Amino acid sequence: MSTPSLADLPIRRLTRRDLTACADLSEDRGWPREEHKWGFLLTAGKGYGIDDPAGGLVTACAVTEYGPHDRPDLGAIGMVLVAERHARQGIGRRLMRHVLAAMGTTPLTLHATPNGRPLYEELGFKVTGRAEMVRGRLRDGGYRPTVATRAATAEDLTAILRLDEEVFGSDRTHIVTRLPAFADQLRVAEENGRIIGYAGAWPNQDTHVVGPLVARDTETAKALIASLAAHTDRSLRTDIDVRHEELLTWVKDRGLESVAFNSVMTYGISDLPGDWSRRFAPVTVAAG
């Protein structure tokens, strides 16, 4: 019996049952396994992939939709991976075309590595911004926050959701309500009893990833990062919009180092919705 060609293998929806196969695929490409993140993405969003007749997955990706459940107004694509043994055979392009067709007229966004950017540009995505990944242990450096922060409580959820939709420009209820279980920390910044920012820190390998990071201004963002750092023994990692130059300088002055740059790309829209000046870092670049 002949082995079917890659072009004939069907693309299917992935679920949490595919978590191990997705993690294996990440590892195959030299990425961390990231089971915790994969589980979050496959639960909060949709996965697409192709099964390898020899076992495992040929390719996979995750799509997170925002806005009304039946008519999303934004979709984020992430974790686009092709097994090394099947690389450079057009599989990633085929998977992306499938996702574009499945999403119809819904505007899309993604964070592209330098290696992935040419494919996305070929498919019609445009570069609309950049994010810088930084990592390290945050030193105190004599910093004294001017904004009050504390651990978030269940009573804060309504205010957090209201602020998040205002800043992100779309409803992320299905993401935000999962943060208490996904993140090891969820903290808010407060002024006169009003929440003016919030941030999470979730576990990934030996680091805590700071995201989302939503704040009224740079001082509020600093206070939230410092409060997260004060409550963990791990290094921090986050992806900051490069337009937030003051915050990037501040974290680098206190021990975080630049690791990489990603291009923020959009499809079907000229720019992301919401207020970028208060959107400092995503939950994860895989979810926009």
PyMOL commands that set and color helices and strands:
alter all, ss='L'
color gray80, all
select helices_A, chain A and resi 6-8+16-28+35-44+84-86+91-103+117-122+154-168+173-176+179-182+218-230+245-253+276-278+285-287
alter helices_A, ss='H'
color red, helices_A
select strands_A, chain A and resi 11-14+46-51+57-66+74-82+108-112+126-136+148-151+185-191+194-204+207-215+235-241+257-267+279-281
alter strands_A, ss='S'
color yellow, strands_A
deselect
rebuild
show_as cartoon
